[in-house]
Structure formats: structure tokens, C-alpha cells
Amino acid sequence: MDGTGSRSTDIETQSDGTLRVTHRGVQIVVSAKQNDRGAWVAQIGASVDGKPFALPDVEPVTPEWTTQAEALRDGVERGCYLVDRSSAGRGLEDSAHGSGES
């Protein structure tokens, strides 16, 4: 496998500790914050062409992690999973790359 299929994901680490991920044409931004118990929790946002992209809310409980790195890794995995689960996410990669033909 050459890694160029529709499931390719590019991850970029920002100087402020956030991760920017492009998955299926959706840009996912993941940060991690400590809660009042000291556990780390991922915060996930998504956009397409600079416009907010609503991710489905499929988990009743947000996972907590011991380290910031674990929370960030979880956020990337969950963000990609949620894009895959989103009915609106299907076919986004094609439109993001300009094919746009119907």
C-alpha cells in the first residue's frame, strides 16, 4: 500500500501544542486541556474550506488521559473516526481536491 488512498492523514504539530490533521478533506484541530481532577481531555474541532464542520456526537463520555500526549493522540484518532462516521464526510476528499463533478 502506498498510503495515497482516501484514508491518508497528514498531521502537523503547532508551536502551541495543538495538532492539525487533514483527513478526507476535513481539517481537524486537536488540543488537550487538564480538567479539575488533573486528567487530560482532548478538545476536537473541524472545518472544511475554513467553514465549521459538525462532527457527530457518538460518545456519551469523554475519555480522560494521564498525559497530554495521550489526550492528543486520542483526539486525532477520534476526530478521524468521527469524520469517517459522518454522512457529510463521505465524498469530501473528492470535493476538497477540486473534482466537484456530479
Helices and strands as residue ranges (DSSP letters): E 9-13, E 19-23, E 26-34, E 40-48, E 51-52, H 68-85, G 87-89, H 92-96
